[in-house]
Amino acid sequence: FVTYSVADGLPSESNGPIYVDAEGRTWFAPIDGGLHWTKGGHVGTVTDAGLAHDAVYSISGRGDELWLGRRRGGLTVLRDHGGSILSETYTEAEGLAQNSVYAVYQSRSGAVWAGTLSGGVSELKNGHFTTYTAASGLSSNTVTSIAEGPDGTMWFATPNGLNALSNGKWRVFTVHDGLPSADLSCLWVDSAGVMLIGGAGGIAWLSSNHIEARRDVPEPLRGQIFGIAEDSSGWLWIA
């Protein structure tokens, strides 16, 4: 392990989300606010769109776009334009469900999903927002994580179960469907197309719309799961 700290030029040692873009830049957001990147030993800071004074909860992207879910500032996109970073921000005034965006995900189609703290989830597609709430079929208006299945199904983790949106129809999975807990915090679709689900009750797998929570996993994987990722060798890393 190599540890980077304030002594190495980082602005803070309390950091939240991390994202590596297509250019190899590692983006990171301190818990107390701001957005920074590091590459080749250099550290940069983005101050556009008021980011220096707002916390970033979530980072996603595709190609030359970086999408940020913010504590107070809504949904911000950063685009690399000839070496310059251009920003654009969407808030409730543009149709976003809520300015507190906890989870953000850019799908393969280019649509951007913004899961909020208490206002449901908004889809930004072709410049227009569509919002889904508990009244639409979500099991909770709090969305903690978003993932996309191999077939294009969108998945949403909430404190009240797992939600699937496919062809305009919602389906909710609960402990009765095999989840070890309905209080979910993270989702990850691995290279084999299997979705891993992390939450207060440990880790579970979903394949072919069937949830399995194995009891032979190590003891730590039966406790609170905060994050899941897969490396280039196929190993899963679980926080």
N, C-alpha and C positions, 0 to 999 in steps of 0.2 A: 504494500500500500504506500502511496505517496500522498501526503497531506499538504494542502494549501491553506495558508492562514493570512492574517493581517501582515505578518512579517514578510510574506511573499508578494504583497501588493493588493491583496483583497480588501475591500472596504469594510467587511464585516465577517465575523466567524459564526454568525447565526443566519443560516441560509435556508430558503425554501425550495421551490422547484428548480430542476436542472434540465436543460435540453441541448442536444448537440445537433447543429444544422448541417445542411448538405455541404457546406464549405469547411466543416471541421471546427467551427467556433462553438465553444461551450458557453451557453447562456445560463446565468444564475441570478436569482432574485433574493436579496436579504429579507429576512422576516420583517424588519422594521422599515422596509421601503426601498425602492430603487430597482434598476435593472442594469446588469453588467454582463460582459462577455470576456472570455480569455482564449487566446490562441497563440501558440509558439512563444509562450512566456510573456506575452503582452496582455494587459487588462484594459478594457474600454468600458465606458459608461454611456448609457442612453438617457438623455434628459428631456427628450421631446414629449409632448402630450401630457406633461405633468407627472411623468413616471418617477421623477426623483422624490416626489412627495406622496407616493401611493404604493401600497404593497401589491405585488403580483402573486396571485394564488396558483396560477396554472399557465403552462407554456405548451403550445403545439405548433405545428407548421408543416409545410410541404413546398418543395422547390425553393423559391426565393422569398417566401412569405413566412412570417413569424406572428402567431396569434397569441395574445395575452389576455387572460382573465384577471380582472383587477378587483381589489377590495371595495373601492368606491367609484372608480373611473370607468366602469363598464368594460367594453371589449375593444382592444386596440390591436391593429395590424401594423407590422413593420415590414417594409419592402426595401431590398437592396437595389438601389438605382445608380449604377455606375460607380460604386464605392461609397455613395451617400445613402444614408438610411432615411427613408420617408415614412411618416406615420399617419394613420387615419384612425379615428376613434368613433365608436358607436355607443350610444347610451339609450336610456329610455325615450329620449326625444326622437330617436330614429326608429323606435319600435322594439328595442331590446326589452325583455321581460323585467329585468331588474339590473341596477348598476353594480350590484355585488355579484360578480361572476366567479364561482369557485372552481369550475371545471370547464376546460375548452378543448375541442377536438376538431381537426380538419379532416373530413372524410376523403375517400379516393375520388369522389365526384367533384370535389372542390367546395362543397357545402361546409359551413362552419357551425358547430354546435356549441352553445354557451349554456352550461348548467349553473343555475343561480343558487344563492343561499336559501331563498324562501319564495321565489317567484316562478318556479318551474324551469323548463329548458326552451331556449329559442334557437331556431335554425335560420341561418343567414344564407340565402341562396338567390343568386341573380340580383343582389342589392335589396332584397326584401326579407323581412323577418316573419317567421311563423312561430308562434309560441304554444307550447303544450303545458298543461297544468294538471292538477289532480282532477279537475273537471273534465279533462280530455281523456283521462285513462291512466296517468301517472300515479304510482302508489304513494308518492310524496312530492311536495314542491321543492324539496331540497335534493339537489343532484350532486353527488360527491365524485363521480368518475364516469367517463364516457369511452366506449370502444365500438369498433365496427367489425362485424363478423365477415367471414369469407364470402357469404352470399349477399352482403350489403345490408343485412339487418343491423340496426343501431341499438346498442345496449347502454343502459343507464343504471348505475348503482345509486341507491338511496338508503337512508336510515330505515326504510320500511320495505325492503325487498329489491329484487332485480327486475328491471323493466326492459321489454323488447319492443321495438317499433319496426314493422315490416309491412310494406304495401298499404300504409295508412292505418294498420290495425295494431293495437297494443296487447301485450300479454305480460302478466305479472307472475314472478316466481317468488315463493316464500319458503319458510322452513318446511311446509307441507310438501314441497317439491324437492326437498333434499338439502336446502341450504342449512349450514350449521348455525347461522344467525341471520336475521333479517337486516341487521345493522351493518351495511356494507360501506367500504371505504375506497376500494380500488379494483380495476379490471385490467386484464392484459390478454390479448389474443396472441398465442405463440405461433411459431413458424409452421406448425402442423395444423393450424386452424382451430386448436382447442382454446377455449377461453378460461382463464384462471380468475377466480373471484376471491377477493380478500375482504375480511370484515372482523367484527368483534369476536366471532366464534371460530376464527381460523381460516383455512384455505379450502376452496372447493373447485371442482372442474366442471365445465359444461361442454358437452359434445353431442351433436345431433339432438339438441333441445332436451338433453337428459343431464341432470345435475348429480354429481357424485362427490361426497365428502369422505375420503378414506380415513380410517382410524389408525392405520399403521404408519402415518407420517410422524416425524419427530415431534416431541412435545412442544417446542416453540411454534410450530405451524398450526397448533390448536389454540393458540392465543391470538391477540390482536395483530392483524396484518395491516401495514400502512402503505406498502408499495411493492410492485412487482415489475421486473424487467427481464429481458432475455439478451444474452450476449451473442456475438457472431459465431460461437461454437455450439450454440443451442442450450447452454446452461441457463437456468432460471435463477435470478437473484431476488430474494424476498426480504423486505424490511419488516 
